[in-house]
Structures are given as structure tokens and as C-alpha cells.
Amino acid sequence: MKILITGSNGLLGQKLVHLLKNDPEVDLIATARGENRLNSKEAYRYRSMDISNLQNVLEVFEAEKPDAVIHTAAMTHVDVCEDDKEGCLKLNVEAVQYILAACSTYSCHLTHLSTDFIFDGSKGPLTEEEEPRPVSFYGESKLRAEQLIQASTVPHAILRTVLVYGVAENMSRSNIVLWAKGALEKGDPIKVVDDQYRSPTLAEDLAQGCSLAAKAKAQGVYNISGPDFYSIIDMVREIARFWKLDESLINPLSSAELNQTAARPPRTGFIIDKAINELGYKPHSFKEGLSLVDEQITKESGLN
């Protein structure tokens, strides 16, 4: 099965490359804008592809003719999306139209990544049937992408996820686990919201969900997240406890006090029974995820 990944330089994209490159049933094509940032260049092909350029997308699809596409590339910085709506639309909506056009032309199955930020956060954890009501432009853009895909004739699975964390190579962005661990190890006091609730998702688990959906050519919407549900401050306390760091450095504050450009849904998190039962999805608990992160950090520091 020939699988093409978009956004292979990102956290999820990297995990997908590592998961699928040595799979004997998969011929893997990794794509991202610019250079390949992964250290290992073996057992897969890399092509530079700008998802916001239709001609470029069609050229790559013409050359590779994939059976399935896992579309992870997007503008995901919520406040940047609020400030740069045009850029957000280009990457999160127009680019999806280009991917759909290419999938339609070359008869590919599409696995598309979406987000809990399509919801207003009035309740949670949520099933796949919950009515979307985004409170930010990022959420709006991701919902529009879902609607485009659902209105198309392209066979597809939409995977919604929540608060992804993990360790990646040459990464330009951090995530909640690495940020909290890093700050607390330095002895820095940190302020953490106490009125937002999520299901943290290990990047390896999300990659597993994507692989299962693509290989099965699954149809419909699936929630893919971790199995645990926390307030964000309790999540950070778990991180402190795991690495035996000083919990007294963690100070609560409200979402209103954060004064962020874009609104965040207060309460999301997912019920993942459908993915477990239909796809065979098996996520790690948050504590198991932290153990995996710890192993990877230890290994990485041993290499340097």
C-alpha cells in the first residue's frame, strides 16, 4: 500500500514516518514544505510539497500515485490563526481543497486530522456525534475543512484529536509536557489554567490511529485521543510528580487572566470507544505516555 504523508516534519508527521517506514506492507512517501528535517532518511522517499500550491500538490500525486493520504499538515497555532485569518484559510481550508482534488484525481483514500477546537467547550468528554460550535478562527477553519471533506466524493476518515504531546527531532515548537518539565526543572514558577479540561494525546498513539484508519480505508469520523481526562493544571501536576519536580511552583490562573488572542473551549476531551472498537486503537495512559517521553529524552541526551 502506497501511503503519502503531508506535514512529515511536524510532531505527528515524524511519528508516522517512524511507524510506517519499516512496515513491509507500506511504500511510504513523506512530504513537507522545504527540507526533510528527520535525522533518518532511510526506508522511505521524501518529496518537498507545498500544500498551498495546487500545481505542486498535483505534480507530487502524479509522480507517486498514492493509494492513501494522511493529511497532518495545517496551521495549528491558535492565536496566530486568529491574527492571520487569510494565512489560516490558505493552509487549513484551501489546501484541503487541493488535497481533495488530488485524491479525487488519483483515487486515494484520505485520512484527515481535525481537532477538539471545533467545539465550544460547554461539555466534555465528547462523542463523535457532538454538534460542532467553534469559538476561535482556528476551530472555524478546521470545521470548514471537515465540511469540505464530508461533501466530497473522496473516501475518507476524519480523525479528531486533543492536546498532542511528545518528543520529536529538530522541532520548532514545544508542547505542554516538554514546556512544563523544562520550566520546573529550571525551578521557574509557572502559571497554568485551572478551568480548561482535556484528554492529552501521545503523538505515537495518534500516529497509530492514523495508520489504522489509512490501512483499513476507514470511513467517517473518529475521536483519537488519550484515555485520560484532566484539568490542564492537574495534567501539569502529574508531569511534576512523574519527574519528581516541585509542585509548589505550579500556580493556578483562569483562562480570562491568560488574555490570549483567541478563545479556547473550556471543556473538551473525547470518548474514544468507536476508535477502540472499530479500528483496534490502543492508546497509552497519560502516565505510560510520560514514561515513553522520558525514555526518548534519555536516549536523545545519550546520543548528544
C-alpha positions as CSV (number, residue, x, y, z in Angstrom):
1,M,0.0,0.0,0.0
2,K,1.5,3.3,-1.0
3,I,0.8,5.9,1.7
4,L,1.7,9.6,1.4
5,I,2.0,11.8,4.5
6,T,1.7,15.6,4.5
7,G,3.5,17.6,7.2
8,S,6.2,14.9,7.8
9,N,8.4,17.5,9.6
10,G,5.8,18.0,12.3
11,L,5.5,16.0,15.6
12,L,2.8,13.7,14.3
13,G,4.3,13.5,10.8
14,Q,7.6,12.4,12.3
15,K,6.0,9.7,14.4
16,L,4.1,8.4,11.3
17,V,7.3,8.2,9.3
18,H,9.0,6.2,12.2
19,L,5.9,3.9,12.5
20,L,5.4,3.2,8.8
21,K,8.8,3.4,7.1
22,N,9.8,-0.2,8.0
23,D,6.3,-1.7,7.6
24,P,6.7,-4.4,4.9
25,E,3.1,-3.6,3.7
26,V,3.7,0.1,3.2
27,D,5.6,2.0,0.5
28,L,6.0,5.4,2.3
29,I,6.2,8.9,0.8
30,A,6.9,11.7,3.3
31,T,6.1,15.2,2.2
32,A,6.5,18.7,3.8
33,R,7.4,22.2,2.8
34,G,11.2,22.7,2.3
35,E,13.9,20.3,3.5
36,N,13.4,17.0,5.2
37,R,14.1,17.6,9.0
38,L,14.1,14.0,10.0
39,N,17.5,12.6,11.0
40,S,16.9,9.2,9.4
41,K,16.5,9.4,5.6
42,E,16.3,5.6,5.0
43,A,13.3,3.3,4.0
44,Y,11.0,6.0,2.7
45,R,11.0,8.7,0.0
46,Y,10.9,12.4,0.8
47,R,9.4,15.0,-1.5
48,S,9.1,18.7,-0.8
49,M,5.4,19.6,-1.3
50,D,3.7,22.9,-0.5
51,I,0.1,22.1,0.2
52,S,-1.0,25.7,-0.5
53,N,0.2,25.3,-4.2
54,L,-2.3,23.2,-6.2
55,Q,0.1,22.6,-9.1
56,N,2.8,21.4,-6.7
57,V,0.3,19.0,-5.0
58,L,-0.8,17.6,-8.3
59,E,2.7,17.1,-9.5
60,V,3.7,15.1,-6.5
61,F,0.5,13.0,-6.7
62,E,1.1,12.4,-10.4
63,A,4.6,11.2,-9.7
64,E,3.7,9.0,-6.7
65,K,0.1,7.9,-7.3
66,P,-0.6,7.0,-3.6
67,D,-3.3,4.7,-2.5
68,A,-3.9,6.6,0.7
69,V,-3.0,10.0,2.1
70,I,-2.6,11.0,5.7
71,H,-3.0,14.8,5.9
72,T,-1.4,16.1,9.0
73,A,-0.1,19.5,7.7
74,A,-2.0,22.6,9.0
75,M,-1.7,25.9,10.7
76,T,-2.3,24.9,14.3
77,H,-1.1,27.9,16.4
78,V,-4.5,29.1,17.6
79,D,-3.5,32.7,18.3
80,V,-1.6,33.1,15.0
81,C,-4.7,31.8,13.2
82,E,-6.8,34.5,14.9
83,D,-4.3,37.2,13.8
84,D,-3.7,35.9,10.3
85,K,-7.1,34.7,9.1
86,E,-6.0,34.8,5.5
87,G,-3.0,32.5,6.1
88,C,-5.1,30.2,8.3
89,L,-7.7,29.8,5.5
90,K,-5.0,29.2,2.9
91,L,-3.4,26.3,4.9
92,N,-6.4,24.9,6.7
93,V,-9.2,25.2,4.1
94,E,-7.9,26.0,0.6
95,A,-5.1,23.4,0.9
96,V,-7.7,20.8,1.9
97,Q,-9.5,21.6,-1.4
98,Y,-6.2,20.9,-3.2
99,I,-5.6,17.6,-1.4
100,L,-9.2,16.6,-2.1
101,A,-8.8,17.4,-5.8
102,A,-5.6,15.3,-5.9
103,C,-7.2,12.4,-4.0
104,S,-10.2,12.6,-6.4
105,T,-8.0,12.6,-9.5
106,Y,-5.8,9.7,-8.3
107,S,-8.5,7.7,-6.4
108,C,-6.8,7.9,-3.0
109,H,-8.4,7.4,0.4
110,L,-7.9,10.4,2.7
111,T,-7.2,10.3,6.5
112,H,-7.6,13.9,7.7
113,L,-6.6,15.3,11.1
114,S,-9.1,17.5,12.9
115,T,-9.4,18.9,16.4
116,D,-11.4,19.3,19.6
117,F,-11.3,23.0,18.9
118,I,-14.3,22.7,16.6
119,F,-16.4,22.5,19.8
120,D,-17.5,25.3,22.1
121,G,-16.3,23.5,25.3
122,S,-19.6,23.7,27.1
123,K,-19.3,20.0,28.0
124,G,-17.0,17.0,27.7
125,P,-15.7,14.4,27.2
126,L,-17.5,14.2,23.8
127,T,-18.6,11.6,21.3
128,E,-18.3,11.8,17.5
129,E,-21.9,12.9,17.4
130,E,-21.5,16.2,19.3
131,E,-22.6,19.3,17.4
132,P,-19.5,21.5,16.5
133,R,-19.6,25.1,17.5
134,P,-16.1,26.7,17.3
135,V,-15.1,29.6,19.5
136,S,-11.9,30.5,17.6
137,F,-11.0,31.1,13.9
138,Y,-8.7,28.1,14.1
139,G,-11.6,25.9,15.1
140,E,-13.8,27.5,12.4
141,S,-11.1,26.7,9.8
142,K,-10.8,23.1,10.8
143,L,-14.6,22.7,10.8
144,R,-14.8,24.1,7.3
145,A,-12.2,21.6,6.2
146,E,-14.3,18.8,7.7
147,Q,-17.4,20.0,5.9
148,L,-15.5,20.2,2.6
149,I,-14.3,16.6,3.0
150,Q,-17.7,15.3,4.0
151,A,-19.3,17.0,1.0
152,S,-16.8,15.4,-1.4
153,T,-16.9,12.0,-3.1
154,V,-13.4,11.1,-1.8
155,P,-13.4,8.1,0.6
156,H,-12.2,9.5,3.9
157,A,-11.8,9.2,7.7
158,I,-11.7,12.3,9.8
159,L,-9.7,11.9,13.0
160,R,-10.3,14.4,15.7
161,T,-7.6,14.8,18.4
162,V,-6.8,16.7,21.6
163,L,-3.6,18.3,23.0
164,V,-0.9,16.2,21.4
165,Y,2.4,15.8,23.2
166,G,5.7,14.0,22.6
167,V,9.3,14.3,21.6
168,A,10.4,15.0,18.0
169,E,13.6,15.8,16.1
170,N,14.6,19.4,15.3
171,M,11.3,20.7,16.5
172,S,10.5,24.4,16.3
173,R,7.5,24.1,18.7
174,S,7.2,22.7,22.2
175,N,4.1,21.1,23.8
176,I,2.6,21.0,27.3
177,V,4.7,18.1,28.6
178,L,8.1,19.4,27.4
179,W,7.3,23.0,28.4
180,A,6.2,22.1,32.0
181,K,9.0,19.7,32.5
182,G,11.6,22.2,31.2
183,A,10.3,25.1,33.3
184,L,10.0,23.1,36.5
185,E,13.5,21.6,36.1
186,K,14.9,25.1,36.0
187,G,13.0,26.0,39.1
188,D,10.8,28.5,37.3
189,P,7.4,29.2,38.8
190,I,4.7,28.6,36.1
191,K,1.1,29.7,35.8
192,V,-1.3,27.1,34.5
193,V,-5.0,27.4,33.7
194,D,-7.3,25.6,36.1
195,D,-10.5,25.9,34.2
196,Q,-9.8,24.0,31.0
197,Y,-10.2,20.2,30.6
198,R,-8.6,18.0,28.0
199,S,-7.7,14.4,27.1
200,P,-3.9,14.6,26.5
201,T,-2.8,12.5,23.4
202,L,0.6,10.9,23.0
203,A,1.9,11.6,19.4
204,E,2.7,7.8,19.0
205,D,-0.9,7.0,19.8
206,L,-2.2,9.5,17.3
207,A,0.2,8.0,14.6
208,Q,-1.2,4.6,15.5
209,G,-4.8,5.8,14.9
210,C,-3.8,7.4,11.6
211,S,-2.1,4.2,10.4
212,L,-5.1,2.0,11.4
213,A,-7.5,4.3,9.6
214,A,-5.4,4.6,6.4
215,K,-4.7,0.9,6.2
216,A,-8.4,0.0,6.8
217,K,-9.5,2.8,4.5
218,A,-11.9,3.6,7.3
219,Q,-15.0,5.8,6.7
220,G,-16.4,8.5,8.9
221,V,-15.4,10.5,12.0
222,Y,-13.3,9.0,14.8
223,N,-12.1,10.5,18.1
224,I,-8.4,9.7,18.6
225,S,-7.0,10.9,22.0
226,G,-5.6,9.6,25.2
227,P,-7.9,7.7,27.5
228,D,-7.5,10.1,30.5
229,F,-9.3,13.3,31.2
230,Y,-7.7,16.1,33.3
231,S,-7.9,19.8,34.0
232,I,-4.8,21.3,32.5
233,I,-3.4,22.2,35.9
234,D,-3.8,18.6,37.1
235,M,-2.1,17.4,34.0
236,V,0.9,19.6,34.8
237,R,0.9,18.4,38.4
238,E,1.1,14.8,37.1
239,I,4.1,15.9,35.0
240,A,5.7,17.3,38.1
241,R,5.0,14.2,40.1
242,F,6.4,11.9,37.4
243,W,9.7,13.7,37.2
244,K,9.8,14.4,40.9
245,L,9.7,18.2,40.4
246,D,8.5,20.9,42.8
247,E,4.7,21.1,42.5
248,S,4.6,24.3,44.6
249,L,6.0,26.1,41.5
250,I,2.7,25.5,39.7
251,N,0.3,28.4,40.2
252,P,-3.3,28.4,39.0
253,L,-4.8,31.1,36.9
254,S,-8.1,31.4,35.0
255,S,-8.5,31.4,31.2
256,A,-9.6,35.1,31.4
257,E,-6.4,36.0,33.2
258,L,-4.3,34.5,30.3
259,N,-5.6,37.2,28.0
260,Q,-5.0,35.1,24.8
261,T,-5.9,36.4,21.4
262,A,-8.2,33.5,20.6
263,A,-10.8,31.9,22.9
264,R,-10.3,28.3,23.9
265,P,-13.1,25.8,24.6
266,P,-13.2,25.3,28.4
267,R,-14.0,21.6,28.4
268,T,-13.4,19.1,25.7
269,G,-11.8,15.7,25.9
270,F,-13.0,12.7,23.9
271,I,-14.8,9.4,24.4
272,I,-12.8,7.0,22.2
273,D,-14.8,3.8,22.2
274,K,-15.6,4.0,18.5
275,A,-11.9,4.0,17.5
276,I,-11.1,1.2,20.0
277,N,-14.0,-1.0,18.8
278,E,-13.8,-0.3,15.1
279,L,-10.2,0.4,14.4
280,G,-8.5,-1.6,17.1
281,Y,-7.0,1.6,18.6
282,K,-5.0,1.1,21.8
283,P,-3.8,4.3,23.5
284,H,-1.3,4.6,26.3
285,S,-2.5,6.1,29.7
286,F,-1.0,9.6,30.4
287,K,1.5,8.0,32.9
288,E,2.6,5.4,30.3
289,G,2.9,8.3,27.8
290,L,5.2,10.2,30.2
291,S,7.3,7.1,30.6
292,L,7.8,6.8,26.8
293,V,8.7,10.5,26.6
294,D,11.2,10.0,29.4
295,E,12.8,7.1,27.6
296,Q,13.1,9.2,24.4
297,I,14.6,12.2,26.2
298,T,17.1,9.9,27.9
299,K,18.0,8.2,24.6
300,E,18.4,11.6,22.9
301,S,20.6,13.0,25.6
302,G,22.7,9.9,25.4
303,L,23.2,10.4,21.6
304,N,24.3,14.1,22.1
